[in-house]
């Protein structure tokens, strides 16, 4: 085995050990308390949205219910079962990134493995999975799978559309990404990449029609936390209406879809994630993991700077480690990091544009 491959194996083992250590010391947090409430209310119909402060498709709640039934009988605590699933999710994402880098972007196997390791060892991903135990990574895995499927020859439109649908069903942080896939088909009629993801997502909410007011408030009007971040700051200006940040977010997102529709689909999805992070009207710190997987495919100064800024932010954040270290970046620092990354990526794509299925 070559020295490079030995280093890659060692890197994966160290990253896996660090991730395992995070999960082994995890005891409880506010998010895990929420997961237990979801398990309690999942079988109760509309109570999931009326009584549990739930903001997503019901699929995650029922997946948690399954873990709560399956893990304890084999001696695995509920929280460790959830953590184990998320650990395996990141491992699967690393593998799919390897396949994209090797099969689609044409990189040698060692370089493709380095791309996977760059993600698997990224401190933002490690922290969000091991500390918060948030499941954004499940939706991101399925989006990355859709990127890989969309780039295969011959194209697998049904499989790509189903991957996008599953992504939205698990957590709709990828809600706008099907628009990118659909816009690249070149068809006038609504394609599968549009119909299946949104069809399955809205269909999953139909059993809760009797609690539609709670579903609308909890899912579609949810705006996360009003931190001092990005366009949410506009609400503090006199005379600015409450809905202004949401309107700006919607306009910027749709403009991004139109602007990126002719780019290679992986990079287009990355750019859209960055637009979402810059204009999102409400934020929590685990949102910063959104662009990390696809960003690991392309690297660059923006990716590195954003990773460093978010990692430093986690150190001092009250919702992170809360260490009393002066001069760590706050919400504004991370926001400017996302802007810097987006501008750098836009500069890269000023050359020839490539449609889905082509070589970058």
C-alpha positions in Angstrom: 0.0 0.0 0.0 1.4 3.4 -1.0 2.2 6.1 1.6 -0.7 8.2 0.3 -3.2 5.5 0.8 -1.9 4.8 4.3 -2.4 8.4 5.2 -5.9 8.3 3.8 -6.7 5.2 5.8 -5.2 6.8 8.9 -7.2 9.9 8.3 -10.5 8.1 8.1 -9.7 6.1 11.2 -8.8 9.3 13.2 -12.0 11.0 12.0 -14.1 8.0 12.8 -12.5 7.9 16.3 -13.2 11.5 16.9 -16.8 11.1 15.8 -17.2 8.0 17.9 -15.8 9.9 20.9 -18.3 12.7 20.5 -21.2 10.2 20.4 -19.8 8.1 23.3 -19.8 11.1 25.7 -23.1 12.5 24.5 -25.7 12.5 27.4 -28.6 14.7 26.5 -29.5 18.1 25.1 -32.5 20.2 24.2 -32.8 18.6 20.8 -32.9 15.1 22.2 -35.7 16.1 24.5 -37.5 17.3 21.4 -36.9 13.9 19.7 -38.5 12.1 22.7 -41.5 14.4 22.4 -41.8 13.5 18.7 -41.8 9.8 19.6 -44.6 10.4 22.1 -46.8 12.4 19.8 -46.0 10.7 16.4 -48.8 8.1 16.7 -51.3 10.7 17.9 -52.3 12.2 14.6 -52.4 16.0 14.6 -50.9 16.1 18.1 -47.5 15.9 16.4 -48.0 19.5 15.1 -50.3 20.8 17.8 -48.4 19.7 20.9 -44.8 18.9 20.0 -43.5 22.0 18.3 -42.7 20.0 15.2 -41.8 21.7 11.9 -41.1 19.0 9.4 -42.6 16.1 7.4 -43.8 13.4 9.8 -41.2 10.9 8.4 -38.5 11.9 10.9 -40.9 11.5 13.8 -41.8 8.0 12.8 -38.2 7.1 12.1 -37.4 8.2 15.7 -40.4 6.1 16.8 -38.8 3.1 15.1 -35.4 3.7 16.8 -37.2 4.0 20.2 -38.7 0.6 19.6 -35.7 -1.2 18.1 -32.7 0.1 20.0 -33.5 -0.5 23.8 -34.2 -4.2 23.4 -30.7 -4.8 22.1 -29.1 -2.7 24.8 -28.7 0.6 22.9 -30.1 3.7 24.6 -32.4 5.8 22.4 -29.9 8.7 22.1 -27.1 6.4 21.1 -29.3 4.8 18.4 -30.0 8.2 17.0 -26.4 9.1 17.1 -25.4 5.9 15.5 -27.8 6.5 12.6 -26.4 10.0 12.0 -22.8 8.7 12.2 -23.6 6.1 9.5 -25.3 8.8 7.5 -22.1 10.9 7.4 -20.1 7.8 6.5 -22.5 7.1 3.6 -22.2 10.8 2.5 -18.4 10.5 2.4 -18.8 7.4 0.2 -21.2 9.1 -2.3 -18.8 12.1 -2.4 -16.0 9.7 -3.3 -18.1 8.2 -6.1 -19.0 11.7 -7.5 -15.4 12.8 -7.4 -14.2 9.7 -9.1 -17.0 8.8 -11.5 -18.4 12.2 -12.3 -15.6 14.7 -11.8 -13.0 12.3 -13.2 -10.5 12.5 -10.3 -8.1 9.6 -9.5 -9.2 7.3 -6.8 -6.7 8.7 -4.2 -7.9 12.2 -4.8 -11.5 11.2 -4.7 -10.9 9.5 -1.4 -9.2 12.7 -0.2 -12.4 14.5 -1.1 -14.4 12.1 1.0 -12.0 12.5 3.9 -12.2 16.3 3.7 -15.9 16.0 4.4 -15.7 13.2 7.0 -13.1 15.0 9.0 -14.6 18.5 8.6 -15.1 19.9 12.1 -18.5 21.5 11.2 -19.9 18.2 10.2 -18.3 16.4 13.2 -19.7 19.0 15.6 -23.3 19.1 14.2 -23.6 15.3 14.2 -21.8 14.6 17.5 -22.9 17.6 19.6 -26.3 18.6 18.3 -27.4 15.3 16.8 -29.3 17.2 14.2 -30.5 15.2 11.2 -29.9 17.8 8.4 -27.2 15.3 7.3 -29.9 12.8 6.3 -31.5 15.2 3.9 -28.0 16.2 2.6 -27.0 12.6 2.0 -30.0 12.1 -0.2 -29.4 15.4 -2.1 -25.8 14.3 -2.7 -27.1 10.9 -3.9 -29.4 12.8 -6.3 -26.4 14.7 -7.6 -24.5 11.5 -8.2 -27.5 9.8 -9.9 -28.1 12.8 -12.1 -24.6 12.6 -13.4 -24.6 8.9 -14.3 -24.9 7.6 -17.8 -27.6 6.8 -18.8 -29.4 9.3 -16.6 -31.6 7.9 -14.0 -34.4 10.4 -13.7 -36.8 8.3 -11.6 -34.1 7.4 -9.1 -32.9 11.0 -8.9 -36.4 12.3 -8.3 -37.0 9.7 -5.6 -33.8 10.7 -3.9 -34.9 14.3 -3.9 -38.3 13.3 -2.6 -36.7 11.4 0.3 -34.5 14.3 1.0 -37.5 16.7 1.5 -39.4 14.1 3.5 -36.6 13.7 6.0 -35.9 17.5 6.4 -36.9 20.1 3.9 -33.7 22.1 4.2 -33.4 21.1 0.5 -36.8 22.3 -0.4 -35.7 24.5 -3.3 -33.1 22.2 -4.8 -35.6 20.2 -6.9 -36.2 23.4 -8.8 -32.6 23.3 -9.9 -32.9 19.7 -11.1 -36.2 20.4 -12.8 -34.8 23.5 -14.5 -32.0 21.5 -16.1 -34.1 19.0 -17.8 -35.0 21.3 -20.7 -38.6 20.2 -20.8 -41.6 22.5 -20.9 -43.9 20.3 -19.0 -43.3 19.7 -15.3 -40.6 17.0 -15.0 -40.3 14.2 -12.4 -37.7 16.1 -10.6 -40.4 18.6 -9.7 -43.5 16.5 -9.4 -42.2 13.6 -7.2 -40.3 15.6 -4.5 -43.1 18.2 -3.9 -45.8 15.6 -4.5 -44.5 13.3 -1.8 -43.8 16.1 0.6 -47.3 17.6 0.5 -48.9 14.1 0.4 -47.1 13.3 3.7 -49.0 16.1 5.4 -52.4 15.1 4.1 -53.1 12.7 7.0 -52.9 15.8 9.3 -55.6 17.7 7.4 -57.7 17.9 10.5 -54.8 19.9 12.1 -54.0 21.9 9.0 -53.8 25.2 10.9 -51.2 23.8 13.2 -49.4 22.3 10.2 -49.4 25.6 8.3 -48.1 27.5 11.4 -45.5 24.8 12.3 -44.1 23.9 8.9 -44.7 26.8 6.5 -44.6 29.8 8.7 -41.7 28.6 10.9 -38.8 31.0 10.7 -36.3 29.5 13.2 -34.6 31.8 15.6 -34.3 35.6 15.3 -30.5 35.9 15.8 -28.5 38.9 14.8 -27.7 37.4 11.4 -28.0 38.5 7.8 -31.3 39.9 6.5 -33.0 39.2 9.8 -31.3 42.3 11.1 -33.7 44.3 8.8 -36.5 43.7 11.3 -34.6 46.1 13.7 -34.8 49.0 11.3 -37.7 51.4 11.8 -40.5 51.1 9.3 -39.3 47.7 7.8 -42.3 45.3 7.8 -42.0 41.9 9.5 -42.3 40.1 6.3 -39.5 41.9 4.5 -36.7 39.3 5.2 -38.9 36.5 4.1 -39.7 38.3 0.8 -36.1 39.0 0.2 -35.2 35.4 1.0 -37.8 34.1 -1.5 -36.7 36.5 -4.3 -33.0 35.7 -3.7 -33.6 32.0 -3.8 -35.6 32.1 -7.0 -33.0 34.3 -8.6 -30.4 31.8 -7.5 -32.3 28.9 -9.1 -32.5 30.9 -12.4 -28.9 32.0 -12.3 -27.5 28.5 -11.5 -29.7 26.4 -13.7 -27.0 26.0 -16.4 -24.2 25.0 -14.1 -23.0 21.5 -13.3 -25.6 20.3 -10.8 -23.3 19.7 -7.9 -21.8 23.2 -7.9 -25.3 24.6 -8.6 -26.6 22.9 -5.4 -23.7 24.2 -3.4 -24.3 27.8 -4.6 -28.0 27.5 -3.8 -27.1 26.4 -0.3 -24.9 29.4 0.2 -27.7 31.7 -1.1 -30.0 30.2 1.4 -27.6 30.7 4.3 -27.0 34.3 3.3 -30.7 35.3 3.0 -32.4 32.9 5.4 -34.8 35.0 7.6 -34.1 32.9 10.7 -31.1 30.8 11.7 -29.7 28.3 14.2 -26.1 27.3 14.2 -26.5 23.8 12.9 -27.7 25.3 9.6 -24.0 26.0 8.8 -23.5 22.3 8.0 -25.7 22.7 4.8 -22.9 23.5 2.3 -20.1 21.4 3.9 -20.7 18.1 2.0 -20.9 19.6 -1.5 -18.3 22.2 -0.6 -15.8 19.4 0.1 -16.1 18.4 -3.6 -14.8 21.7 -4.8 -12.7 23.0 -1.9 -11.1 26.4 -2.2 -10.4 29.4 0.0 -14.1 30.1 0.7 -14.7 26.6 1.9 -11.6 26.7 4.2 -12.5 30.2 5.6 -16.1 29.2 6.2 -15.0 26.0 8.0 -12.6 28.0 10.2 -15.1 30.7 11.1 -17.9 28.3 11.9 -15.6 26.1 14.0 -14.4 29.1 16.0 -18.0 30.2 16.3 -19.0 26.8 17.8 -16.3 27.2 20.4 -17.8 30.4 21.9 -21.5 30.0 21.1 -23.8 29.5 24.1 -25.5 26.8 22.1 -22.1 25.3 21.3 -19.2 24.7 23.7 -19.6 28.2 25.3 -15.9 28.6 26.0 -14.9 32.0 27.5 -12.4 32.8 24.7 -12.4 36.5 23.6 -12.5 37.7 20.0 -14.2 34.6 18.5 -16.5 35.3 15.5 -20.2 35.8 16.1 -23.2 35.5 13.8 -22.0 38.4 11.6 -18.6 36.8 11.1 -20.2 33.5 9.9 -22.5 35.5 7.6 -19.6 37.3 6.0 -17.8 34.0 5.6 -20.8 32.7 3.6 -20.7 35.8 1.5 -17.0 35.4 0.8 -17.5 31.8 -0.1 -20.3 32.5 -2.5 -18.4 35.3 -4.2 -15.4 33.0 -4.7 -17.6 30.3 -6.2 -19.3 32.8 -8.5 -15.9 33.9 -9.7 -15.0 30.3 -10.5 -18.0 29.8 -12.7 -17.6 32.8 -14.9 -16.0 30.5 -17.5 -18.0 28.1 -19.8 -21.2 26.8 -18.2 -21.9 23.0 -18.2 -25.3 21.4 -18.2 -26.2 18.4 -16.0 -24.6 15.2 -17.0 -21.6 16.9 -18.6 -18.1 17.2 -17.3 -17.2 20.3 -15.2 
